[in-house]
Amino acid sequence: MALQAGIVGLPNVGKSTLFNAVSNSAKAQASNYRFCTIDPNVGLVDVPDTRLSKLAELVQPDKIIPTQIEIVDIAGLVRGASKGEGLGNKFLGNIREVDAIIHVIRCFEDENILREEGSINPVGDKEIIDTELQLKDLESVEKKIQRTEKQARIDPKLKAELDILLRCKAQLEKGRSIRELALSKEEKPAIADLFLLTDKPVLYVANVDEASMHTGNAFSQALQAAIQSENAELIIMNNSIEAQIAEMDTAEDKALFMSEYGMQQPALDRLIHATYTLLNLFTYFTAGKQEVRAWTIHQGWKAPQAAGVIHTDFEKGFIKAEVISYEDFVHYGSEAACREVGKLRIEGKEYIVKDGDVMHFRFNV
């Protein structure tokens, strides 16, 4: 579904190193320069899922296709980016339409890596980025208020929309993000066309030194305390180690490398799963001899919507879905075995798809 997460942060915090680690289709230039990444890098990230491997083991398909998330990496933002400092307007525009933001924050000391903001200060770094995003959103909201005020004089229906915009303006002027307003589903359309940066869910990455990759450090602890009120998640990782793991060719090499660092799995797996959770995403599967494939949907989607992810015709002509739970499929070993014992269900248009469902759709062309 081309869901996107955008990586933001100050220069030289490890953003492009993280992008290199997570992306399996593009590589960013990770260099010790402020604007080494001028144009946004976009990469597709496989969502690790042991269930997909298990299904493939049982079905023995010709192809195995994981679901993916698109990662957008932009150049490091600087103080004043919202006003155009460091090509900030261009960079902020590059993440307008992402679904979530991954905010990378430096939580390590290294005199060889440039830092223009003085001593290491993760909370201060976070506030710089927050302020730039808020100022950019304020600019967007104020422009729409000007348009809406004129129209509301003629069309009273727009007064409610104007009220929502004014609430957003007041929130931003207080240095607070729009997501903290917790606008209702009915109120959201008033700002939907603005793609506000501070309305997007955020996942924080504390890029720590090697010695702190399992436990964190004083910097990451300070950052954790600073985001307590945001209901946001913090992932602690060493981006350089993750990039090294990603560059290895074989699973055996990766396993050996991770064992040397006492790692059960790459921290990237946690990052990708956390992003998935942040966006309230589920995975369902299709499993046949041609391919075993994972598909991304939003939590709460009904069967026709899920079918539409495969092809719009599937949703338009939806008749029914044949559904097997992942647990039953693995327990009985095949679709045929599940059918025999009555574990294959026929579901209609109102069925809400569950995470891990193995599905086959019937539809009219």
Buried (B, 14 or more C-beta within 10 A) or exposed (E): BEBBBBBBBBBBBBBBBBBBBBBBEEBBEBEEEBEBBEEBBBBBBBBBBEBBEBBBEBBEBEEBBBBBBBBBBBBBBBBBBBEEEBBBBBBBEBBBEBBBBBBBBBBBEEEEEEBEBEEBBBEBBBEBBBBBBBBBBBBBBBEBBEEBBEEBEEEEEBEEBBBBBBBBBEBBEEEBBBBEBEBEEEBEEBBEEBBBBBBBBBBBBBBBBEEBBEEBBEBBBBBBEBBEEBEBBBBBBBBBBBBBBBEBEEEEEBBEBBEEEEBEEBBBBBBBBBBBEBBEBBBBBBBEEEBBBBBBBBEEBBBBBBBBBBEEEBBEBBBBBBBBBBEBBBEBEEBEBBEEEEBBBEBEBEBBBEEBBBBBBEBEE
